């Protein structure tokens, strides 16, 4: 009987193929290397700090020397009014952001696709996408120029019309809608252009056949465009759902100008964690809030992805 041949050795041809692939992709590897290094430095290196969520941290003993508390930080978080208010605001705001962002970006992308003039199309694309590049610091000062209690543009217009002015930074009843409008205005452009690029990949033959059958533009959008956009809509939904416990810190901290009257309506988990790091609350509770954001978002993404795989198809799921 012939001796069994070992199959563990890698053939010479495969080794050459792997070296060739590495040489071929060297430029792309070097291109992505800085982003990968930043990812490791800011997302993986700080991971040992998660243990703060399970400790009674004090500056004398440090992170590893502080006594363990188990899950007491998590229990205390969800028994304090400030944390519960921040959690409620975070979920409510993000739920509205998801609905308005996905629906608005799809509608805007369909409208862009209906524009025949190339010059107007570029103008609208630029106008929609420009706010995405503005930092929340700039947006905060733009809002301040509009809503300043004494010299804001909105109050000047109201006064010129003989209407009573509004002290916006002392009127929390308006700020729920202000935050929604600002977020929609600033983030809509990016998602709109993604959807628009996807619409351009749809085979024009579908629209031609629908036009021959007498379908209107609205019917084409409902029966062809939106179903074709379903994969990217589901991916955007999963990504947004994973961040439902994370709020944009710049929006909720900078735009209200730290007004005490707007504290409750603008309080989210990210500002709560920041206040903990700034020394106004326990550092362990701030870490616990951050761990809760990550774990809860991860679980939601897994559940939503499993539902999409079951309800639609494996191809339309993220993984």
Backbone as numpy.savetxt, mean C-alpha at the origin, in Angstrom:
# Nx Ny Nz CAx CAy CAz Cx Cy Cz
26.54 -58.96 -12.42 25.68 -57.77 -12.42 26.58 -56.53 -12.42
26.18 -55.54 -13.24 26.97 -54.31 -13.32 26.79 -53.47 -12.07
27.87 -52.82 -11.70 27.80 -51.95 -10.52 26.93 -50.74 -10.81
26.21 -50.31 -9.79 25.32 -49.15 -9.96 26.16 -47.90 -10.18
25.71 -47.09 -11.10 26.43 -45.85 -11.43 25.90 -44.73 -10.55
26.80 -43.98 -9.94 26.39 -42.88 -9.07 25.79 -41.75 -9.91
24.69 -41.21 -9.40 23.99 -40.12 -10.12 24.12 -38.79 -9.39
24.97 -38.76 -8.37 25.09 -37.52 -7.59 25.98 -36.50 -8.28
26.91 -36.95 -9.11 27.82 -36.02 -9.78 27.07 -35.22 -10.84
27.37 -33.94 -10.92 26.73 -33.07 -11.91 27.48 -33.19 -13.23
26.80 -33.48 -14.33 27.47 -33.60 -15.64 28.18 -32.32 -16.02
29.25 -32.48 -16.83 30.05 -31.34 -17.25 29.21 -30.35 -18.05
28.30 -30.89 -18.88 27.45 -30.02 -19.70 26.57 -29.12 -18.86
26.04 -29.66 -17.76 25.19 -28.85 -16.87 26.00 -27.77 -16.17
27.24 -28.11 -15.77 28.09 -27.10 -15.13 28.37 -25.95 -16.08
28.68 -26.28 -17.35 28.92 -25.23 -18.32 27.66 -24.40 -18.55
26.50 -25.07 -18.57 25.24 -24.37 -18.78 24.98 -23.39 -17.64
25.23 -23.83 -16.39 25.02 -22.95 -15.24 25.96 -21.75 -15.28
27.23 -21.98 -15.64 28.17 -20.86 -15.73 27.74 -19.89 -16.83
27.23 -20.44 -17.93 26.76 -19.59 -19.01 25.56 -18.76 -18.60
24.66 -19.36 -17.83 23.49 -18.62 -17.35 23.92 -17.50 -16.41
24.89 -17.80 -15.51 25.37 -16.78 -14.59 26.02 -15.62 -15.33
26.84 -15.94 -16.35 27.48 -14.87 -17.12 26.43 -14.06 -17.87
25.42 -14.75 -18.41 24.39 -14.07 -19.20 23.57 -13.11 -18.34
23.32 -13.50 -17.08 22.49 -12.69 -16.19 23.31 -11.84 -15.21
24.61 -11.72 -15.45 25.45 -10.98 -14.52 25.03 -9.51 -14.44
24.72 -8.91 -15.60 24.31 -7.50 -15.61 23.04 -7.29 -14.80
22.08 -8.19 -14.98 20.82 -8.07 -14.24 21.04 -8.30 -12.74
21.94 -9.23 -12.43 22.25 -9.51 -11.02 22.87 -8.29 -10.35
23.82 -7.65 -11.02 24.45 -6.45 -10.47 23.44 -5.31 -10.37
22.49 -5.26 -11.30 21.49 -4.20 -11.29 20.57 -4.33 -10.08
20.22 -5.56 -9.72 19.29 -5.77 -8.62 20.01 -5.84 -7.28
21.34 -5.92 -7.30 22.10 -6.10 -6.06 21.89 -4.97 -5.05
21.94 -3.69 -5.44 21.71 -2.63 -4.43 20.36 -2.73 -3.74
19.30 -3.01 -4.53 17.97 -3.16 -3.93 17.93 -4.36 -2.99
18.62 -5.44 -3.37 18.65 -6.63 -2.51 19.39 -6.34 -1.20
20.49 -5.59 -1.27 21.24 -5.24 -0.07 20.38 -4.38 0.86
19.66 -3.41 0.29 18.77 -2.57 1.10 17.66 -3.41 1.73
17.13 -4.37 0.97 16.09 -5.25 1.51 16.60 -6.03 2.71
17.81 -6.57 2.60 18.38 -7.33 3.71 18.64 -6.43 4.91
19.21 -5.23 4.66 19.57 -4.34 5.76 18.36 -3.83 6.53
17.28 -3.49 5.81 16.15 -2.84 6.47 14.99 -3.78 6.79
15.03 -5.02 6.28 13.92 -5.93 6.55 14.34 -7.21 7.26
15.56 -7.66 7.04 15.98 -8.92 7.65 16.91 -8.70 8.84
17.84 -7.75 8.74 18.76 -7.49 9.85 18.01 -7.05 11.11
16.96 -6.18 11.01 16.26 -5.77 12.25 15.34 -6.83 12.84
15.20 -7.98 12.18 14.24 -8.98 12.65 14.45 -9.45 14.09
15.68 -9.56 14.57 15.83 -9.96 15.99 15.12 -9.02 16.96
14.88 -7.78 16.54 14.17 -6.84 17.40 12.73 -7.22 17.67
12.23 -8.25 16.97 10.87 -8.73 17.23 10.69 -9.16 18.68
11.78 -9.61 19.30 11.67 -10.11 20.68 11.26 -8.99 21.64
11.38 -7.72 21.22 10.92 -6.62 22.07 9.44 -6.73 22.38
8.68 -7.32 21.45 7.24 -7.44 21.66 6.91 -8.39 22.81
7.88 -9.20 23.20 7.64 -10.18 24.26 8.43 -9.86 25.53
8.93 -8.61 25.62 9.76 -8.25 26.76 9.29 -6.94 27.40
9.65 -6.78 28.66 9.44 -5.52 29.36 10.71 -4.70 29.21
10.79 -3.97 28.10 12.06 -3.34 27.72 12.42 -2.19 28.66
13.69 -2.14 29.02 14.24 -0.98 29.72 15.62 -0.69 29.15
16.00 0.58 29.17 17.23 1.01 28.50 18.48 0.51 29.21
18.37 0.18 30.48 19.55 -0.26 31.24 19.97 -1.66 30.80
18.99 -2.59 30.73 19.30 -3.98 30.38 19.40 -4.21 28.87
18.83 -3.32 28.08 18.90 -3.49 26.63 17.88 -4.49 26.12
17.97 -4.78 24.82 16.98 -5.66 24.18 17.05 -7.07 24.73
18.25 -7.62 24.80 18.38 -9.03 25.17 18.41 -9.24 26.68
18.69 -8.20 27.44 18.74 -8.37 28.89 17.45 -8.07 29.61
16.51 -7.44 28.94 15.23 -7.08 29.56 14.43 -8.34 29.88
13.63 -8.31 30.95 12.87 -9.51 31.34 11.75 -9.84 30.35
11.44 -11.13 30.25 10.39 -11.59 29.35 9.01 -11.35 29.95
8.05 -11.03 29.07 6.66 -10.82 29.50 5.68 -11.78 28.84
6.16 -12.57 27.90 5.24 -13.43 27.16 4.35 -12.61 26.24
3.04 -12.83 26.32 2.08 -12.14 25.45 1.41 -10.95 26.13
1.95 -10.51 27.27 1.29 -9.44 28.03 1.24 -8.13 27.26
2.27 -7.86 26.44 2.23 -6.63 25.65 1.07 -6.63 24.66
0.81 -7.78 24.04 -0.29 -7.88 23.09 -1.64 -7.73 23.80
-1.76 -8.35 24.96 -3.00 -8.23 25.72 -3.24 -6.80 26.15
-2.18 -6.13 26.58 -2.32 -4.75 27.06 -2.66 -3.80 25.91
-2.10 -4.06 24.72 -2.38 -3.21 23.57 -3.87 -3.17 23.29
-4.48 -4.35 23.24 -5.88 -4.42 22.84 -6.83 -4.22 24.01
-6.27 -3.74 25.11 -7.13 -3.34 26.23 -7.00 -1.86 26.53
-6.18 -1.14 25.72 -6.03 0.31 25.91 -6.83 1.05 24.85
-7.51 2.11 25.23 -8.36 2.85 24.27 -7.58 3.42 23.09
-6.37 3.92 23.32 -5.60 4.53 22.23 -5.26 3.50 21.16
-4.82 2.32 21.58 -4.45 1.30 20.61 -5.68 0.78 19.87
-6.78 0.59 20.57 -8.00 0.11 19.91 -8.50 1.14 18.90
-8.42 2.42 19.25 -8.83 3.47 18.32 -7.92 3.48 17.10
-6.62 3.34 17.31 -5.67 3.31 16.19 -5.93 2.10 15.29
-6.22 0.95 15.90 -6.51 -0.25 15.12 -7.78 -0.08 14.30
-8.83 0.46 14.91 -10.09 0.66 14.19 -9.90 1.63 13.03
-9.24 2.75 13.28 -9.01 3.73 12.22 -8.19 3.13 11.07
-7.17 2.35 11.41 -6.32 1.75 10.38 -7.12 0.85 9.47
-7.93 -0.03 10.05 -8.71 -0.97 9.25 -9.77 -0.25 8.42
-10.47 0.71 9.02 -11.53 1.43 8.30 -10.95 2.23 7.14
-9.89 2.99 7.40 -9.27 3.77 6.34 -8.79 2.87 5.20
-8.09 1.80 5.54 -7.55 0.94 4.49 -8.64 0.21 3.72
-9.72 -0.15 4.38 -10.83 -0.78 3.66 -11.41 0.18 2.61
-11.57 1.44 3.01 -12.06 2.44 2.05 -11.02 2.69 0.96
-9.74 2.74 1.33 -8.68 2.95 0.34 -8.66 1.83 -0.69
-8.84 0.59 -0.24 -8.82 -0.54 -1.17 -9.96 -0.44 -2.18
-11.17 -0.17 -1.68 -12.33 -0.11 -2.57 -12.21 1.07 -3.55
-11.93 2.25 -3.02 -11.85 3.43 -3.89 -10.64 3.36 -4.82
-9.53 2.82 -4.33 -8.33 2.74 -5.16 -8.49 1.80 -6.33
-9.01 0.58 -6.07 -9.16 -0.39 -7.14 -10.24 0.05 -8.13
-11.41 0.46 -7.61 -12.49 0.89 -8.50 -12.09 2.14 -9.28
-11.50 3.13 -8.60 -11.13 4.36 -9.27 -10.06 4.17 -10.32
-9.04 3.35 -10.03 -7.96 3.13 -11.00 -8.46 2.38 -12.23
-9.38 1.44 -12.05 -9.94 0.72 -13.19 -10.76 1.66 -14.07
-11.60 2.48 -13.45 -12.41 3.43 -14.21 -11.54 4.43 -14.96
-10.51 4.96 -14.28 -9.63 5.93 -14.92 -8.85 5.29 -16.06
-8.42 4.04 -15.90 -7.69 3.36 -16.97 -8.59 3.15 -18.20
-9.84 2.79 -17.96 -10.78 2.62 -19.08 -11.02 3.95 -19.78
-11.13 5.03 -19.02 -11.33 6.35 -19.62 -10.10 6.78 -20.42
-8.91 6.50 -19.90 -7.69 6.81 -20.67 -7.66 6.06 -21.98
-8.14 4.84 -21.97 -8.13 4.03 -23.19 -9.08 4.58 -24.25
-10.03 5.41 -23.84 -10.99 5.98 -24.78 -10.49 7.26 -25.42
-9.36 7.80 -24.93 -8.83 9.05 -25.48 -8.05 8.74 -26.76
-8.43 9.39 -27.85 -7.81 9.13 -29.15 -6.63 10.04 -29.42
-6.63 11.25 -28.88 -5.54 12.19 -29.10 -4.33 11.81 -28.27
-3.18 11.62 -28.91 -1.97 11.23 -28.20 -1.48 12.35 -27.28
-1.62 13.60 -27.71 -1.18 14.72 -26.88 -2.01 14.83 -25.61
-3.34 14.71 -25.76 -4.20 14.76 -24.59 -3.94 13.57 -23.67
-3.68 12.41 -24.25 -3.42 11.21 -23.45 -2.17 11.41 -22.59
-1.10 11.94 -23.19 0.13 12.19 -22.42 -0.10 13.23 -21.33
-0.92 14.25 -21.66 -1.21 15.29 -20.67 -1.96 14.70 -19.48
-2.98 13.89 -19.74 -3.76 13.29 -18.66 -2.92 12.29 -17.86
-2.09 11.51 -18.53 -1.23 10.57 -17.83 -0.28 11.29 -16.87
0.31 12.39 -17.35 1.22 13.16 -16.52 0.49 13.77 -15.32
-0.69 14.33 -15.58 -1.46 14.96 -14.51 -1.89 13.95 -13.45
-2.23 12.74 -13.87 -2.67 11.70 -12.93 -1.50 11.14 -12.15
-0.35 10.98 -12.82 0.78 10.29 -12.21 1.66 11.22 -11.37
1.61 12.53 -11.63 2.49 13.47 -10.94 2.35 13.44 -9.41
1.14 13.41 -8.85 1.05 13.40 -7.37 1.74 12.21 -6.72
1.91 11.11 -7.45 2.56 9.93 -6.88 4.00 10.24 -6.47
4.64 11.19 -7.15 6.05 11.51 -6.87 6.20 12.54 -5.76
5.11 13.13 -5.31 5.20 14.12 -4.25 5.30 13.43 -2.89
6.19 13.93 -2.05 6.27 13.39 -0.70 5.12 13.93 0.13
4.81 13.23 1.22 3.72 13.69 2.08 4.08 15.00 2.77
5.36 15.31 2.88 5.75 16.61 3.43 5.26 17.74 2.54
5.48 17.58 1.23 5.01 18.60 0.28 3.49 18.66 0.27
2.86 17.47 0.29 1.40 17.43 0.29 0.85 18.11 1.54
1.53 17.92 2.67 1.06 18.55 3.92 1.06 20.07 3.80
2.09 20.63 3.16 2.13 22.09 3.01 1.15 22.58 1.95
0.88 21.76 0.94 -0.15 22.12 -0.04 -1.52 22.18 0.65
-1.79 21.17 1.49 -3.06 21.15 2.23 -3.13 22.33 3.19
-2.01 22.65 3.82 -1.98 23.79 4.75 -2.26 25.11 4.03
-1.71 25.25 2.80 -1.98 26.45 2.02 -3.45 26.57 1.64
-4.12 25.41 1.51 -5.54 25.42 1.17 -6.43 25.61 2.38
-6.04 25.00 3.52 -6.95 24.91 4.66 -6.51 25.71 5.88
-5.50 26.53 5.75 -5.07 27.34 6.90 -6.25 28.14 7.44
-6.34 28.19 8.78 -7.52 28.81 9.40 -7.68 30.28 9.04
-6.58 31.01 8.83 -6.68 32.45 8.59 -6.48 32.83 7.13
-5.46 32.26 6.48 -5.12 32.69 5.13 -5.22 31.56 4.10
-5.84 30.46 4.45 -5.99 29.36 3.52 -6.87 29.74 2.33
-6.57 29.19 1.17 -7.29 29.54 -0.04 -8.78 29.22 0.06
-9.11 28.08 0.69 -10.52 27.70 0.81 -11.29 28.71 1.66
-10.71 29.12 2.79 -11.38 30.10 3.64 -11.47 31.47 2.99
-10.47 31.83 2.19 -10.53 33.10 1.47 -11.70 33.09 0.48
-11.87 31.97 -0.21 -12.98 31.85 -1.16 -14.32 31.87 -0.43
-14.41 31.14 0.69 -15.66 31.14 1.46 -15.99 32.55 1.96
-14.97 33.27 2.41 -15.20 34.61 2.92 -15.64 35.56 1.81
-15.05 35.41 0.62 -15.42 36.27 -0.50 -16.85 36.01 -0.97
-17.34 34.79 -0.74 -18.71 34.44 -1.11 -19.71 34.78 0.00
-19.22 35.38 1.07 -20.10 35.75 2.17 -20.47 34.59 3.08
-19.73 33.48 2.99 -20.00 32.30 3.82 -19.06 32.30 5.01
-19.45 31.63 6.05 -18.62 31.56 7.25 -17.42 30.65 7.01
-16.27 31.07 7.50 -15.05 30.26 7.32 -15.03 29.10 8.31
-14.15 28.15 8.04 -14.05 26.94 8.87 -12.64 26.82 9.41
-12.51 26.56 10.67 -11.21 26.28 11.27 -10.90 24.80 11.06
-10.33 24.51 9.89 -10.19 23.12 9.43 -9.38 22.27 10.40
-8.34 22.83 10.97 -7.46 22.03 11.83 -8.03 21.87 13.25
-9.23 22.38 13.46 -9.94 22.16 14.72 -11.32 21.55 14.46
-11.51 20.98 13.26 -12.81 20.42 12.87 -12.61 18.98 12.42
-12.54 18.02 13.34 -12.26 16.63 12.97 -13.34 15.98 12.11
-14.56 16.53 12.09 -15.64 15.91 11.32 -15.37 15.90 9.81
-14.48 16.77 9.35 -14.18 16.83 7.92 -13.02 15.93 7.52
-12.20 15.50 8.46 -10.91 14.93 8.11 -10.96 13.48 7.67
-12.01 12.78 7.99 -12.13 11.42 7.45 -12.18 11.49 5.92
-12.99 12.42 5.40 -13.12 12.55 3.94 -11.89 13.20 3.34
-11.26 14.11 4.07 -10.03 14.73 3.56 -8.94 13.68 3.37
-8.80 12.78 4.34 -7.79 11.72 4.22 -8.09 10.81 3.03
-9.35 10.48 2.82 -9.72 9.61 1.70 -9.41 10.28 0.36
-9.79 11.55 0.23 -9.54 12.28 -1.02 -8.04 12.41 -1.28
-7.27 12.73 -0.24 -5.82 12.90 -0.41 -5.16 11.59 -0.84
-5.53 10.49 -0.20 -4.94 9.21 -0.54 -5.29 8.82 -1.97
-6.55 9.02 -2.35 -6.98 8.69 -3.71 -6.23 9.54 -4.73
-6.12 10.84 -4.46 -5.44 11.75 -5.38 -3.96 11.41 -5.55
-3.32 11.03 -4.45 -1.87 10.79 -4.49 -1.51 9.42 -5.06
-2.30 8.40 -4.82 -1.92 7.03 -5.18 -2.62 6.51 -6.43
-3.65 7.20 -6.90 -4.43 6.68 -8.01 -3.62 6.53 -9.29
-2.68 7.45 -9.53 -1.96 7.46 -10.80 -1.18 6.20 -11.06
-0.49 5.68 -10.06 0.34 4.49 -10.25 -0.52 3.29 -10.64
-1.58 3.04 -9.88 -2.46 1.90 -10.18 -3.18 2.09 -11.52
-3.52 3.34 -11.85 -4.19 3.61 -13.12 -3.31 3.24 -14.30
-2.05 3.62 -14.25 -1.13 3.33 -15.36 -0.85 1.84 -15.47
-0.83 1.12 -14.35 -0.67 -0.33 -14.41 -1.87 -0.97 -15.12
-3.06 -0.54 -14.75 -4.26 -1.08 -15.40 -4.31 -0.68 -16.87
-3.92 0.55 -17.17 -3.94 1.01 -18.56 -2.96 0.20 -19.41
-1.77 -0.07 -18.88 -0.81 -0.89 -19.61 -1.36 -2.30 -19.87
-2.10 -2.82 -18.91 -2.70 -4.15 -19.09 -3.80 -4.10 -20.15
-4.57 -3.01 -20.18 -5.63 -2.87 -21.19 -5.04 -2.86 -22.59
-3.87 -2.24 -22.76 -3.24 -2.17 -24.08 -2.84 -3.55 -24.59
-2.70 -4.52 -23.70 -2.32 -5.88 -24.13 -3.52 -6.73 -24.54
-4.74 -6.22 -24.36 -5.93 -6.97 -24.76 -6.03 -6.99 -26.28
-6.35 -8.13 -26.84 -6.46 -8.28 -28.29 -7.58 -7.39 -28.84
-7.26 -6.46 -29.76 -8.30 -5.58 -30.32 -9.40 -6.33 -31.05
-9.14 -7.58 -31.44 -10.16 -8.35 -32.17 -11.43 -8.53 -31.33
-11.27 -8.59 -29.99 -12.45 -8.74 -29.14 -13.37 -7.51 -29.26
-12.76 -6.32 -29.27 -13.55 -5.10 -29.39 -14.16 -4.97 -30.78
-13.42 -5.39 -31.81 -13.95 -5.33 -33.17 -15.16 -6.25 -33.32
-15.06 -7.45 -32.76 -16.19 -8.38 -32.84 -17.39 -7.85 -32.07
-17.13 -7.24 -30.90 -18.22 -6.68 -30.10 -18.88 -5.51 -30.83
-18.07 -4.68 -31.51 -18.63 -3.55 -32.26 -19.50 -4.03 -33.41
-19.09 -5.10 -34.08 -19.90 -5.67 -35.17 -21.24 -6.17 -34.65
-21.24 -6.70 -33.42 -22.48 -7.19 -32.82 -23.33 -6.07 -32.24
-22.83 -4.83 -32.32 -23.62 -3.69 -31.86 -23.44 -3.34 -30.40
-22.37 -3.81 -29.77 -22.14 -3.49 -28.36 -21.70 -2.05 -28.19
-22.15 -1.39 -27.13 -21.74 -0.03 -26.82 -20.39 -0.04 -26.12
-19.79 1.15 -25.92 -18.51 1.22 -25.25 -18.61 0.77 -23.79
-19.74 1.08 -23.16 -19.94 0.64 -21.78 -20.05 -0.88 -21.72
-20.76 -1.47 -22.65 -20.88 -2.93 -22.68 -19.53 -3.59 -22.95
-18.73 -2.99 -23.83 -17.40 -3.53 -24.07 -16.54 -3.49 -22.81
-16.65 -2.37 -22.07 -15.88 -2.26 -20.84 -16.31 -3.30 -19.82
-17.64 -3.52 -19.69 -18.15 -4.45 -18.69 -17.90 -5.90 -19.06
-17.97 -6.22 -20.34 -17.89 -7.62 -20.77 -16.51 -8.05 -21.25
-15.66 -7.08 -21.63 -14.34 -7.44 -22.16 -13.22 -6.90 -21.28
-13.21 -5.57 -21.06 -12.09 -4.94 -20.38 -11.97 -5.36 -18.92
-13.05 -5.22 -18.17 -12.98 -5.54 -16.73 -12.69 -7.02 -16.48
-13.35 -7.97 -17.20 -12.95 -9.38 -17.00 -11.48 -9.64 -17.34
-10.97 -8.94 -18.38 -9.56 -9.13 -18.73 -8.63 -8.57 -17.66
-9.10 -7.55 -16.93 -8.30 -6.94 -15.87 -8.35 -7.72 -14.56
-9.15 -8.76 -14.50 -9.34 -9.48 -13.23 -8.03 -9.95 -12.61
-7.08 -10.53 -13.37 -5.83 -10.98 -12.72 -5.08 -9.87 -12.00
-4.93 -8.70 -12.66 -4.18 -7.62 -12.02 -4.99 -6.99 -10.88
-6.32 -7.00 -11.00 -7.16 -6.50 -9.90 -6.99 -7.38 -8.67
-6.96 -8.69 -8.88 -6.81 -9.62 -7.75 -5.43 -9.48 -7.11
-4.40 -9.28 -7.93 -3.05 -9.10 -7.39 -2.98 -7.82 -6.57
-3.55 -6.73 -7.11 -3.57 -5.47 -6.36 -4.36 -5.61 -5.06
-5.45 -6.38 -5.13 -6.26 -6.58 -3.93 -5.48 -7.35 -2.86
-4.78 -8.40 -3.28 -3.99 -9.18 -2.32 -2.89 -8.33 -1.69
-2.21 -7.53 -2.53 -1.16 -6.67 -1.99 -1.70 -5.65 -1.00
-2.85 -5.06 -1.34 -3.46 -4.06 -0.44 -3.98 -4.72 0.83
-4.51 -5.93 0.70 -5.03 -6.63 1.88 -3.92 -6.97 2.86
-2.74 -7.29 2.34 -1.62 -7.58 3.22 -1.15 -6.37 4.00
-1.52 -5.17 3.53 -1.12 -3.94 4.22 -2.31 -3.27 4.91
-3.37 -4.03 5.15 -4.57 -3.41 5.72 -4.35 -2.95 7.16
-3.37 -3.50 7.85 -3.06 -3.06 9.21 -1.89 -2.07 9.22
-1.45 -1.66 8.03 -0.38 -0.67 7.92 -0.95 0.58 7.27
-0.70 1.73 7.87 -1.15 2.99 7.30 0.05 3.81 6.84
-0.21 4.76 5.96 0.86 5.63 5.48 1.18 6.65 6.57
2.32 6.47 7.20 2.68 7.30 8.34 2.71 8.77 7.98
3.28 9.10 6.82 3.40 10.49 6.42 2.06 11.18 6.30
1.08 10.48 5.76 -0.24 11.08 5.59 -0.89 11.41 6.93
-0.88 10.46 7.84 -1.62 10.62 9.08 -0.85 11.38 10.16
0.45 11.55 9.96 1.24 12.30 10.95 1.54 13.72 10.49
1.89 13.88 9.20 2.32 15.18 8.71 1.16 16.07 8.28
0.21 15.51 7.56 -0.87 16.33 7.00 -1.70 17.01 8.08
-2.08 16.35 9.18 -2.86 17.05 10.23 -2.06 18.07 11.03
-0.76 18.21 10.74 0.09 19.18 11.43 0.09 18.98 12.95
-0.03 17.74 13.40 0.00 17.40 14.82 -1.03 18.18 15.63
-2.14 18.49 15.00 -3.21 19.19 15.72 -3.84 18.25 16.75
-3.94 18.71 17.99 -4.52 17.88 19.05 -5.98 17.58 18.77
-6.69 18.48 18.08 -8.11 18.26 17.78 -8.31 17.15 16.76
-7.28 16.86 15.97 -7.38 15.83 14.93 -6.72 14.53 15.34
-6.31 14.43 16.58 -5.56 13.26 17.02 -6.37 11.98 16.89
-7.61 12.00 17.32 -8.42 10.79 17.30 -8.74 10.34 15.88
-9.09 11.27 15.00 -9.49 10.91 13.64 -8.28 10.52 12.79
-7.07 10.93 13.19 -5.86 10.64 12.42 -4.96 9.62 13.10
-5.43 9.03 14.17 -4.62 8.05 14.89 -4.70 6.69 14.20
-3.54 6.16 13.79 -3.46 4.83 13.18 -2.33 4.07 13.86
-2.19 2.79 13.54 -1.19 1.97 14.23 0.22 2.49 14.02
0.51 3.03 12.83 1.87 3.51 12.58 2.21 4.73 13.43
1.26 5.64 13.61 1.51 6.78 14.49 1.58 6.34 15.94
0.81 5.30 16.29 0.87 4.77 17.65 2.26 4.18 17.94
2.81 3.42 16.98 4.14 2.85 17.15 5.18 3.97 17.24
5.01 5.00 16.43 5.95 6.12 16.46 5.95 6.82 17.82
4.75 7.00 18.36 4.67 7.63 19.68 5.35 6.77 20.74
5.29 5.45 20.55 6.00 4.56 21.48 7.50 4.72 21.36
7.99 4.81 20.12 9.43 4.99 19.91 9.89 6.36 20.38
9.00 7.33 20.37 9.37 8.68 20.79 9.35 8.82 22.30
8.90 7.80 23.01 8.98 7.81 24.46 7.69 8.11 25.16
6.59 8.33 24.42 5.33 8.64 25.09 4.56 7.39 25.47
5.03 6.24 25.10 4.37 4.98 25.46 5.44 3.92 25.62
5.04 2.73 26.00 5.98 1.64 26.24 6.52 1.10 24.93
7.86 0.92 24.86 8.49 0.46 23.63 8.09 -0.96 23.28
7.89 -1.79 24.28 7.46 -3.16 24.03 6.09 -3.22 23.39
5.18 -2.33 23.79 3.86 -2.30 23.18 3.92 -1.83 21.73
4.82 -0.88 21.46 5.01 -0.45 20.08 5.51 -1.58 19.21
6.46 -2.36 19.72 6.96 -3.52 18.97 5.86 -4.56 18.78
5.04 -4.75 19.81 3.94 -5.71 19.71 2.94 -5.29 18.63
2.69 -3.98 18.55 1.79 -3.48 17.51 2.37 -3.74 16.12
3.68 -3.55 15.97 4.31 -3.82 14.69 4.27 -5.30 14.32
4.51 -6.18 15.28 4.43 -7.62 15.02 3.01 -8.02 14.64
2.05 -7.45 15.33 0.65 -7.74 15.00 0.33 -7.31 13.57
0.78 -6.14 13.14 0.55 -5.67 11.78 1.07 -6.68 10.76
2.28 -7.13 10.96 2.91 -8.04 9.99 2.23 -9.40 9.96
2.02 -9.98 11.13 1.45 -11.33 11.19 0.00 -11.34 10.70
-0.80 -10.36 11.14 -2.19 -10.31 10.72 -2.30 -10.08 9.22
-1.47 -9.21 8.67 -1.48 -8.99 7.22 -1.08 -10.23 6.45
-0.07 -10.96 6.95 0.36 -12.19 6.29 -0.74 -13.24 6.30
-1.43 -13.38 7.42 -2.52 -14.36 7.51 -3.66 -13.99 6.56
-3.98 -12.70 6.48 -5.04 -12.26 5.57 -4.69 -12.54 4.12
-3.43 -12.32 3.75 -3.01 -12.60 2.37 -3.12 -14.08 2.07
-2.69 -14.93 3.00 -2.81 -16.38 2.79 -4.26 -16.80 2.63
-5.15 -16.27 3.47 -6.56 -16.63 3.40 -7.19 -16.14 2.10
-6.90 -14.89 1.72 -7.48 -14.36 0.48 -6.93 -15.08 -0.74
-5.65 -15.42 -0.72 -5.07 -16.15 -1.84 -5.69 -17.55 -1.98
-5.91 -18.22 -0.84 -6.56 -19.53 -0.88 -7.98 -19.42 -1.42
-8.70 -18.36 -1.05 -10.06 -18.16 -1.56 -10.05 -17.93 -3.07
-9.09 -17.15 -3.56 -9.00 -16.90 -5.00 -8.68 -18.18 -5.76
-7.78 -18.99 -5.21 -7.46 -20.27 -5.85 -8.69 -21.17 -5.91
-9.51 -21.15 -4.85 -10.70 -22.00 -4.81 -11.83 -21.43 -5.65
-12.03 -20.09 -5.57 -13.18 -19.46 -6.23 -12.95 -19.25 -7.72
-11.72 -18.88 -8.11 -11.43 -18.58 -9.51 -10.54 -19.66 -10.11
-9.23 -19.46 -10.04 -8.32 -20.47 -10.59 -6.95 -20.30 -9.97
-6.12 -21.31 -10.10 -4.77 -21.27 -9.55 -3.93 -20.21 -10.26
-4.17 -20.00 -11.57 -3.39 -19.04 -12.33 -3.63 -17.61 -11.86
-4.84 -17.30 -11.37 -5.15 -15.95 -10.96 -4.73 -15.67 -9.52
-4.32 -16.69 -8.78 -3.81 -16.48 -7.42 -2.38 -16.01 -7.48
-1.92 -15.38 -6.41 -0.56 -14.86 -6.37 0.44 -16.00 -6.23
0.09 -17.04 -5.49 0.99 -18.18 -5.28 0.17 -19.42 -4.94
